[in-house]
Amino acid sequence: MAKNTICLWYDKDAEAAARFYAETFPASAVSAVHRAPSDYPSGKAGDVLTVEFTVAGVACLGLNGGPMFKHNEAFSFQIATDDQEETDRYWSAIVGNGGQESACGWCKDGWGVSWQITPRVLIEALAAGGPEAKRAFDAMMGMTKIDVAAIEAARLKLSGLRCRG
């Protein structure tokens, strides 16, 4: 197990979630499944208690702790994508597997974990600062899934400049 690991609390489906992430994202895998040695408040001896996995190279531990704690947007995975095809693929995988759409490139998977599917073109536009960042940000604010072409168009728009001839 890695020295620093993100621990995600699930009701009872940590293994299913981890396997979905491993099938969906590169550099992801399930490395170990541990069963409870005895009964515990949310399960029985032999039930899956924890699952060690990685998501896009990030070490995680899924804990089947029961229904008392729920995921929320205060934590999310951000996946940087290279183009619209990759954005669409991850978005569809998450939303199409019992998840739900949100705004500005955010969605939730079927277990309630939040994801930001963020094209690099948007990250680069925001990092550029100034009018370019404002245009890209304003375009993003009206989106659910990020539209790469619309962000690129917003980046390139010359606000108010005209050629004189």
Long-range contacts (C-beta under 8 A, 24 or more apart in sequence): 1-52, 1-59, 1-61, 2-59, 4-59, 5-52, 5-59, 5-60, 5-61, 6-58, 6-59, 6-60, 6-61, 7-60, 7-61, 7-62, 7-63, 8-60, 8-61, 8-62, 8-63, 8-71, 8-113, 9-63, 9-65, 9-69, 9-71, 10-62, 10-63, 10-64, 10-65, 10-111, 11-42, 11-64, 11-65, 11-66, 11-67, 12-42, 12-43, 12-47, 12-64, 12-66, 13-64, 13-111, 14-48, 14-50, 14-51, 14-62, 14-63, 14-64, 15-48, 15-51, 15-62, 16-111, 17-62, 17-109, 17-110, 17-111, 17-113, 18-51, 18-53, 18-60, 18-62, 20-97, 20-109, 20-110, 21-53, 21-55, 22-53, 22-54, 24-90, 24-93, 24-94, 25-55, 25-56, 25-79, 25-90, 26-56, 27-54, 27-56, 27-57, 28-53, 28-54, 28-55, 28-56, 28-57, 29-53, 29-54, 41-66, 42-66, 42-67, 70-112, 71-108, 71-111, 71-112, 71-113, 71-114, 72-112, 72-114, 73-102, 73-106, 73-114, 75-113, 75-114, 76-106, 76-113, 76-114, 76-115, 76-116, 77-113, 77-114, 77-115, 77-116, 78-115, 78-116, 78-118, 79-115, 79-116, 79-117, 79-118, 80-118, 80-119, 80-120, 80-123, 81-117, 81-118, 81-119, 81-120, 82-119, 82-120, 83-119, 83-148, 84-119, 84-147, 84-148, 84-149, 87-117, 87-119, 87-145, 87-146, 87-148, 88-145, 90-115, 90-117, 91-117, 91-145, 101-144, 101-145, 102-144, 103-141, 103-143, 103-144, 104-140, 104-141, 104-143, 104-144, 104-146, 105-140, 105-143, 105-145, 105-146, 107-145, 117-145, 117-146, 118-146, 119-146, 119-148, 119-151, 121-148, 121-151, 121-152, 121-155, 122-146, 122-151, 125-151, 125-154, 125-155, 128-155, 131-159, 135-159
